[in-house]
Amino acid sequence: MASFQEIIQSDKPVLVDFYADWCGPCKMMKPILEEVKGEMKDELTILKVDVDRNPDAAQSLGIQSIPTLILFKNGKVLWRQAGVVPAKQLQQIVKEHV
């Protein structure tokens, strides 16, 4: 299995959702991310990172609140936002950076 660092180095955009199982707003992101994946298919990789199981990844990126979404391409952060983001807005953000 590829490491977090290997995945975000992709030349295809990678949307990372930092979440926790106990987080209410994080649960709201699941159907939103499924909708985005359904619309964007292979244009985008979506990766969910549980901050409780992967504290190093969360700490290295300074994740202070969840959910936090970060869009990477070639290892660079293109966009970042904490909180729930509507599907249409997420798709628009990704399309701006593809």
C-alpha positions as CSV (number, residue, x, y, z in Angstrom):
1,M,0.0,0.0,0.0
2,A,1.3,3.5,-0.9
3,S,2.2,5.8,1.9
4,F,0.5,9.1,2.6
5,Q,3.5,11.0,1.1
6,E,3.5,8.8,-2.0
7,I,-0.2,9.4,-2.6
8,I,-0.1,13.2,-2.3
9,Q,2.8,13.4,-4.8
10,S,0.4,12.4,-7.6
11,D,0.0,14.6,-10.6
12,K,-3.7,14.0,-10.2
13,P,-5.4,16.1,-7.5
14,V,-5.7,14.3,-4.2
15,L,-8.4,15.6,-1.8
16,V,-7.6,14.5,1.8
17,D,-10.3,14.5,4.4
18,F,-8.9,14.6,8.0
19,Y,-11.6,13.2,10.2
20,A,-12.4,11.2,13.4
21,D,-15.1,8.7,13.9
22,W,-16.5,10.6,16.9
23,C,-16.8,13.9,15.0
24,G,-20.4,14.8,14.0
25,P,-19.5,17.2,11.2
26,C,-17.0,14.7,9.8
27,K,-19.9,12.2,9.4
28,M,-21.7,14.9,7.3
29,M,-18.7,14.9,4.9
30,K,-19.0,11.2,4.0
31,P,-22.0,11.5,1.6
32,I,-20.6,14.8,0.2
33,L,-17.3,13.1,-0.7
34,E,-19.2,10.2,-2.2
35,E,-21.1,12.6,-4.4
36,V,-17.9,14.4,-5.5
37,K,-16.2,11.1,-6.3
38,G,-19.3,10.0,-8.3
39,E,-19.2,13.3,-10.3
40,M,-15.5,13.5,-10.8
41,K,-14.6,9.8,-11.2
42,D,-10.9,9.4,-12.1
43,E,-10.1,13.2,-12.2
44,L,-9.6,13.1,-8.4
45,T,-8.3,10.8,-5.7
46,I,-10.1,11.1,-2.3
47,L,-8.2,10.0,0.8
48,K,-9.7,9.8,4.3
49,V,-7.2,10.1,7.2
50,D,-8.4,9.3,10.7
51,V,-6.5,11.8,12.9
52,D,-6.8,9.4,15.9
53,R,-5.1,6.6,14.0
54,N,-2.6,8.8,12.1
55,P,-1.6,11.6,14.5
56,D,1.8,12.1,12.7
57,A,0.2,13.0,9.4
58,A,-2.3,15.3,11.1
59,Q,0.4,17.0,13.2
60,S,2.8,17.4,10.3
61,L,0.1,19.4,8.5
62,G,-1.0,21.4,11.5
63,I,-4.5,20.0,11.6
64,Q,-6.2,21.7,14.5
65,S,-9.9,21.2,13.8
66,I,-11.8,18.5,11.9
67,P,-13.0,17.9,9.4
68,T,-10.2,19.6,7.5
69,L,-10.0,19.1,3.8
70,I,-6.7,19.7,1.9
71,L,-6.3,19.5,-1.8
72,F,-2.8,18.3,-3.0
73,K,-1.2,18.0,-6.4
74,N,2.4,17.0,-6.9
75,G,2.8,17.1,-3.1
76,K,1.8,20.8,-2.9
77,V,-1.1,22.1,-0.9
78,L,-3.4,23.9,-3.4
79,W,-6.4,24.6,-1.1
80,R,-7.3,23.9,2.5
81,Q,-10.4,24.5,4.6
82,A,-11.7,23.3,7.9
83,G,-15.4,22.5,8.3
84,V,-18.1,21.0,6.1
85,V,-17.9,22.0,2.5
86,P,-20.9,21.4,0.1
87,A,-20.3,19.0,-2.8
88,K,-20.8,21.6,-5.6
89,Q,-18.3,24.0,-3.9
90,L,-15.8,21.1,-3.5
91,Q,-16.1,20.2,-7.2
92,Q,-15.6,23.8,-8.3
93,I,-12.5,24.1,-6.1
94,V,-11.0,20.9,-7.6
95,K,-11.8,21.9,-11.1
96,E,-10.0,25.2,-10.6
97,H,-6.8,23.3,-9.7
98,V,-7.0,20.3,-12.2
